[in-house]
């Protein structure tokens, strides 16, 4: 079972490995990282940490793409909890108290899991602290009888109105000093300084869930069926990260109900592939002769003109949508344009003869 974990400031690589020795641990996920991780063919992706401001955040679409490709995607603690809340409907699995707080609406602001930290070379050291961890510490302090509800509420209010890079335990203790006597403050400082991180507890919970599920050979709940829309923005992302993944040109219904033997079509298929690669855009004017040519071949022309009524009925009979037909015409136009460019390339014709072994054609 191949597991990829995105982690950094919430939980260290060694702590992840202590639970899942064979897991691949990657830095906090930024936009495109889930897409690239999918190419490694994991069974499970655990998203714990992700970037917020330094780089564009991990995109919902790439998570949906992984789920659509049967990868189990789990989120917790930080960016993972946020994305799991937003994508639970599509099958992303949320784990832990932070996720549950976002999912229930108890927490609404994503800045509550955000903190400032160093990079990997400095061990992702915390410069500030996440508000969810501070609130967890305050709640634990109240339960332990160290501080009162009123003091906890006052400290939380001060930290909430403070921009996240400045949310530190130094500020917590400075604020607490306004309400506590010296001895009570010492007790609170000692307690808070040793309090566990809620985000880390949630991360361990997610790791343990993966461990117990895989060791028991159980399976995670299957994601519900949903339509993954192959948009222009998604294609731009694939192009940006050089991912060779294209939308099927035709519906799954047409593909599954059409028996095609590729034998004998290899050269034509290669030509069409190259045409699509080399001629990415065609104008509407360039497509008109191609559309007319196809209409004639399909017996959908009248008086030398395309008969769109006949053409529409033909598309219905073939289970082709208008968009699929237009895209086909664009690809066919690209092929015609490529053929026109290669019309005087005799050298390539000789290459083909030499490759085929039909050498007598050269005499």
N, C-alpha and C positions, 0 to 999 in steps of 0.2 A: 504494500500500500504506500504510494508515494504522497508525501505531505509537504507542502510549502507553507512556511509561516512568515508573515511580515511583522517584524517586531523591532523595538529599539528602546525608547525611554521607559516603556511600561514594564518590560521584562527582558532580561539579558539573554543572549544566545545560549550561554551555558545553562541557564535555568530552563530554557525550552528543551535543550538536549537532555537534561536530566529526566524529563518525562517522556519525550519522544526522541530516542537516540538517533534514529535514521531520518529525522526531519531536515529539510533544507531551510535554513533561516536566512531571510533576506531583509535589507533595511526597510524602514517605514515606506509604505507604498505611495508613489506619486502617480500622476496620470500616465497611463500606458503600461504600468508595471504588472497589473493583473493580466492584461492582454499578452505581455511577453511571457509571463509565468505559465499561461495556458499552453504555450508552445512547447513547454517542457513535459506536457502530458501528465499532470498530477491527478491523483484521485481526489485529494482534498486540498483546499486553500483556506488557511486560517488568517484572516485579516485582523490584526490587533492594532498596530500603529500605522498612521499615514501622515503625509505632509499636509499642512493647512495653508501656510502663507509662502513658504520658501519656494514651492513649486506648485503647479496646478494640482488640485486634489484628485485622487483616484475617481474615475468616472463611473457612474451607475451603469452605463452601457457595457463597459468591459466586464463588469461583474455579471450582468445578465447574459453576456456572450458565453462566459465560462459555465454558468448554470445551464444554458441552452445546449452546451456541449457535454453535459452529464458530469461536470465537476461539482463536488459538494463544496459550497462556499459558506464558511462560518465567520461570524464577526463578534467581537467583544471589546470591552474596555474603553476604547477610544474611537478612532475613525471607524473601526470595525463595528462598534455598537451603533454608531450613526447610520452607516450604510445598511446594516441588518434591519434597523427600524424602518428605513425607507423602502427596502426591497424584500421584506418578509413575505409580502403577498406573492412574490415570484419564486419563493423557495430558498432565499438566503436564510441561514439559521442563526438566530441571535442567542447569545449565552451570557448569563451573569446579571448582576444587579444594575449595572450601568445601562445595559441594553433594556432591561425591564422598566427602568425609570424613564428612558426616552420613549419606549413603546407605549407606556401608559399615559404619557403626557405630563408626568410628574416633573420631568426636566424637558425644557424646550430649546434652550440655547446651546449651540454646539461649542461655545467658548468655555463651557463648564468642564470639558475634557481636554481643552487645549493648554499646552504649557510651552515654555521656552526651554530648549535643551541644547547641549553641545552635539557635535556630530559623532560618528562611529569611532573615529580615532581617539576621542576623549571619553569613550564609553557612554555616550548619550547622557552625560551628567545633567541633572536638573538645575536650571537657573531659576525657574519658577515652579510652582506646583499647580496641578489641576484642581479646580474648585471641587470636583466630585470627591477627590481624596481628602481635601480639607474638611468638607462637610461630613464625610464619614468619620474623620477623627473627632470632630466636634460632637457628633452623635454618640460616639463611643465614650467620650469623656463625660457626657451627661449620664449615660447608663452606668458608668463606674462611679458616679457621684463626685467627680472632680470639679465640674462646673455646673451651673444651673442652666435650665432651658433659656432663660432670659439672656444670660451672658453669651451662650452659643448663638442665639439669634442675632445679637448685636455684632458679634465677630463675623458671622456669615454675611450680614448686610454690608459691612465695611468691605469685605473681600469681593462681594458681588459687584459693587460699584467701582472696583479697581480694575484697570485694564490687565488682561491676563499675564503679560510679561512681568508685572510687578506683584503678582500674588505669591507671596513667599511666607514661610513660617515665621520669619522675622517680623513681618507685618502682623501676622496672627498674634504673636506674643506681645508686640507693642500695643495692639488693640486690647488684648486681654488684660494688660497692666492697668488699663483705665477702670477696670471693674473688680479686680481681684486684689486681695491683700498679698503681701510678700510671700508668705508660706504657701498659700493656695496657688499663687502664680508659679512657684517652684514645682509644685506637684503637677500642675497642668503642663508645664514645659517638659518635665521628665516623661510624663505619659504620652504627650503628643510626639515627642522626638522618637519614641519607639513604636508608634502606632503603625499598623500595616497599611499598605496602599490598597484601596478597593479595586483599582484598575488591575493591579497585579493579582489580587485574589481571583478576579474574574478571568484573567488570562490563564491562570492555573486550572480553573474550573473547565475552561474550553479545552485545554490540553488533555486533561484527565478524561473528558468526554470522548475525545478522539481516541485516546489510548484504550479505554474500556470497550468502546464500540468496535474498534478494529481487532482487539485481542479476543473478543467474544464472537468474532465473525458476524456481528450484527450489521445492519445497514441503516443508514440515515434515511429519514422520510424522503420519498421521491418528490422532486419539485413539481408543481402543477404545470400543465401545458400552457404555454403562452406563445403569442406570435412575436418573434424577434424581427423588428423592422430594420431592414438594411438600408439606412439612410445615407445621404450624401456626407453628412458629418461623420458617420461611422467609417465610410470609405476613406475620408480624409485622414482619419486617425490610423487606419490600416496602412495607408500610404506613408504617413509620417514615421511610423515605427517599422516600416518595411516588412509588414506582415503579408504574406501571400495568401490572402483569403478573399474570395469573391462571392457575391451572392449568386445563388442559382439563377440562371436566366429565366427558367420556366418553373411553374408551380410544381409542388411535390406530386400533385395528382397526375399532371401530364408526364412527369418523369417516371413515376412508378407504373404508369399504364402504357408506356411506350417501350416496346422491345426493340433495342437497337444493337446491331452487330457492328462493332467498330472496324472489323476487318475490311480493308480496301479503302477506308476513309482517312488513314493516318496522314497522308500528305495534305488533304483538304482541311483536316482538323488543325494541322500545324499552320497552314496558311491563315486560317481564321484567327488562331491565337495570336500570330504575329501581327495581323492587321489590327486587332484590338489593342495590342501593346504599342504599336508604332504610330497608329493614327487614333488618338484618344478622343478627338472631337471632330464632328462633321456638321456642316451648316444645313439648315432646312432646305435651302436651294439644292444642295448636293444630293439630298435624299430623294428628291422628287423623281428623277429618272429611274432610280432603283425601285421605288414603290411602284411605278408604272410597269417596270419589267416583271416584278413579282405578281402584280395584278393580272398581267397577261398570262403568265404561267399557271395561275390559279383559275383561269377563266373568269376573272372578275373585272373585265373591262368591256366597255361598250363604245363603239364609234371612235376607237383609238384613245379613249380616256378611261381612267380608273372609275369603276362603278362602285361607289362606297356602300351602297345598299347590298350589293352582292358580296362585297368584301366583308361587311359586318356579319352576314349570315355564315360566310366561310369561317370566320374567326370563332363564332359560336360553335360550329360543328367540330372545330379542332380544339375547343376548350382553351383558346388563347384569349387573354385579355388585351384590350387596346394598348396598354402600356407595354406588354410583352411584345406585341407586334411592332410598335414604334422602335423599341430597342433592337429588335431583330433587323429592322430596316436600316437603322444606324450602323449596326455591325456589318451588314451586307454592303452598305455604301463604303465603309472603311475597306472592306475586302476589294471592292471594285477599284477604289482609288489606289490601293497597294498594287493591284495587278497592272494598272495603267503606268505606275512608276517603274515596274519591272518589265515592261513590254519589250524593251530593247536590251535586256540583260542576258545576252547569249551565253556568257560565261557560266551563269547559274544553270542554264539548260545543259551545258556540257558536264557540269558537276553532277547533275541528276543522272545523266547517261552513264557516267563513270561509276556512280554509286550503285546503279541498278545492274551493272554487269552486261548491259546490252551494247557491247563495244562495237558491233557491226554497224551501228547507226552513225559512227564517227567516220566510216570509210566512204 
